[in-house]
Amino acid sequence: MSERILITGGAGFIGINLAARELAAGKSVTILDNFSRRGSDLNAAWLREAHAGSRLRVVHADVRTDLDVLQKEVDRADVVFHLAAQVAVTLSVTDPRHDFEVNALGTFNVLDAARRRPTPPIVVYASTNKVYGKMADVAIVEHGDRYAYRDLPDGVDESRPLEFYSPYGCSKGAGDQYMMDFDRIYGVPTVVFRQSCIYGTHQFGIEDQGWLAWFAICALRNDPVTIFGDGRQVRDTLFIDDLNEAYSLAVQHIDKTRGKAYNIGGGPRNTLSLLELLGMLRDEFSLPLSPASADWRPGDQLVYVSDIRRAAADFGWTPRTSPVEGVERMISWLRQNRALLDTFAAAA
Ligand SMILES: NC(=O)c1ccc[n+]([C@@H]2O[C@H](COP(=O)([O-])OP(=O)(O)OC[C@H]3O[C@@H](n4cnc5c(N)ncnc54)[C@H](O)[C@@H]3O)[C@@H](O)[C@H]2O)c1
């Protein structure tokens, strides 16, 4: 098992949780981040304190431009988790060049550094379900407070044709395809996770991205919240610890997983619509919200549910945390870190 881990975007939500897990397992971890995401400085400060004395390094660098630093850090690593990204579809529409440079060029830069090594490191990439686009041909039905697939009981599998929709879909999709190709052409062992909706501790959700955390934060702070569309849109939700378990297993089974893409989410057993989340916050956690309504957002899928059977077959992974358990853990973290939350909100 590899020991030296590099996490680009390691001060973000997923990265900080992954770093904490790897440090707790005794590994040497470098997080490389440009700290552009609001809350990433708070995450890094927490990690330094919580894991003082462990083998943690924090490198302030940008995957777009700091090529020498990136090469040096990739050279030291056995495994690279490439998570650094511009993560919001909405912001990709308002500033597509920035989105392209961070997501497409930044990912290329990571891969280019990896291929220069005589023995390249494993590179794991956080792609997105958005690479499948609107899936306009998939029949959708309405059941009460949610939409559902009419004919896909197991969700969307990896044979689904790619359709890059929105600048974010294009830039993340370009990274996704470069990952697969650098395994084929240069022998860089890459694994692509097409992730659905991930949520959990240390997530500073904003209106543009991270809806479960955003709703919970608004509910706790009594802040206003808006639903874009009719609120019946459904996602399969995955608690952060389950995602990190999947990363770990995919690396352990690299002979089987390299050069492949995996749809990773909660799967059909862990889906939620926005309206159902509102109901859960109200009924299970006594956190009522009265959202305003606004028009649909571009590229918003009515339903997205991952078919996670390939991950189960190849590396024995299935999610363990139900939405109600995961939301409970997220809310209790938010409650315990109320001061952090207020610092985060004040910086908006
Ligand atoms: N959270 C989800 O539900 C979800 C779903 C699908 C895919 N993903 C992907 O997972 C990855 C991590 O997402 P997250 O939710 O932790 O997001 P996040 O915004 O919390 O973390 C991303 C981190 O990347 C850093 N970053 C941004 N631009 C950078 C640059 N140019 N150079 C270096 N660092 C930079 C940010 O400061 C931030 O700390 C992203 O690639 C995202 O596209 C996330």
The ligand as a MOL file (V3000), in Angstrom:
LIG
                    3D

  0  0  0     0  0            999 V3000
M  V30 BEGIN CTAB
M  V30 COUNTS 44 48 0 0 0
M  V30 BEGIN ATOM
M  V30 1 N -18.9140 17.8790 -3.6420 0
M  V30 2 C -19.5560 17.2420 -4.5980 0
M  V30 3 O -20.7440 16.9250 -4.4440 0
M  V30 4 C -18.8620 16.8710 -5.8810 0
M  V30 5 C -19.5880 16.1770 -6.8720 0
M  V30 6 C -18.9550 15.8360 -8.0690 0
M  V30 7 C -17.6170 16.1600 -8.2540 0
M  V30 8 N -16.9400 16.8410 -7.2900 0 CHG=1
M  V30 9 C -15.5230 17.1470 -7.5330 0
M  V30 10 O -14.7680 16.8230 -6.3730 0
M  V30 11 C -13.6800 17.7280 -6.2500 0
M  V30 12 C -13.6550 18.3290 -4.8590 0
M  V30 13 O -14.9020 18.9930 -4.6320 0
M  V30 14 P -15.2440 19.6860 -3.2470 0
M  V30 15 O -16.6920 19.5410 -3.0380 0
M  V30 16 O -14.2880 19.2600 -2.1950 0 CHG=-1
M  V30 17 O -14.9830 21.2090 -3.6490 0
M  V30 18 P -14.2500 22.3820 -2.8390 0
M  V30 19 O -14.5190 23.6370 -3.5760 0
M  V30 20 O -14.6020 22.3150 -1.3980 0
M  V30 21 O -12.7060 21.9840 -3.0000 0
M  V30 22 C -11.9430 22.3220 -4.1330 0
M  V30 23 C -10.6300 22.9130 -3.6330 0
M  V30 24 O -9.8400 23.2530 -4.7830 0
M  V30 25 C -9.1770 24.4630 -4.5130 0
M  V30 26 N -8.8240 25.1000 -5.7840 0
M  V30 27 C -9.6500 25.7330 -6.6650 0
M  V30 28 N -8.9620 26.1910 -7.6980 0
M  V30 29 C -7.6650 25.8250 -7.5020 0
M  V30 30 C -6.4760 26.0230 -8.2370 0
M  V30 31 N -6.4780 26.7060 -9.3970 0
M  V30 32 N -5.3200 25.5110 -7.7420 0
M  V30 33 C -5.2980 24.8420 -6.5570 0
M  V30 34 N -6.4090 24.6350 -5.8050 0
M  V30 35 C -7.5720 25.1220 -6.2800 0
M  V30 36 C -10.1670 25.2930 -3.6830 0
M  V30 37 O -9.5500 26.3180 -2.9260 0
M  V30 38 C -10.7880 24.2010 -2.8180 0
M  V30 39 O -10.1200 24.0960 -1.5800 0
M  V30 40 C -13.8230 18.7420 -7.3710 0
M  V30 41 O -12.9700 18.3460 -8.4230 0
M  V30 42 C -15.2750 18.6200 -7.7990 0
M  V30 43 O -15.4720 18.9490 -9.1420 0
M  V30 44 C -17.5340 17.2140 -6.1150 0
M  V30 END ATOM
M  V30 BEGIN BOND
M  V30 1 1 1 2
M  V30 2 2 2 3
M  V30 3 1 2 4
M  V30 4 1 4 5
M  V30 5 2 4 44
M  V30 6 2 5 6
M  V30 7 1 6 7
M  V30 8 2 7 8
M  V30 9 1 8 9
M  V30 10 1 8 44
M  V30 11 1 9 10
M  V30 12 1 9 42
M  V30 13 1 10 11
M  V30 14 1 11 12
M  V30 15 1 11 40
M  V30 16 1 12 13
M  V30 17 1 13 14
M  V30 18 2 14 15
M  V30 19 1 14 16
M  V30 20 1 14 17
M  V30 21 1 17 18
M  V30 22 2 18 19
M  V30 23 1 18 20
M  V30 24 1 18 21
M  V30 25 1 21 22
M  V30 26 1 22 23
M  V30 27 1 23 24
M  V30 28 1 23 38
M  V30 29 1 24 25
M  V30 30 1 25 26
M  V30 31 1 25 36
M  V30 32 1 26 27
M  V30 33 1 26 35
M  V30 34 2 27 28
M  V30 35 1 28 29
M  V30 36 1 29 30
M  V30 37 2 29 35
M  V30 38 1 30 31
M  V30 39 2 30 32
M  V30 40 1 32 33
M  V30 41 2 33 34
M  V30 42 1 34 35
M  V30 43 1 36 37
M  V30 44 1 36 38
M  V30 45 1 38 39
M  V30 46 1 40 41
M  V30 47 1 40 42
M  V30 48 1 42 43
M  V30 END BOND
M  V30 END CTAB
M  END
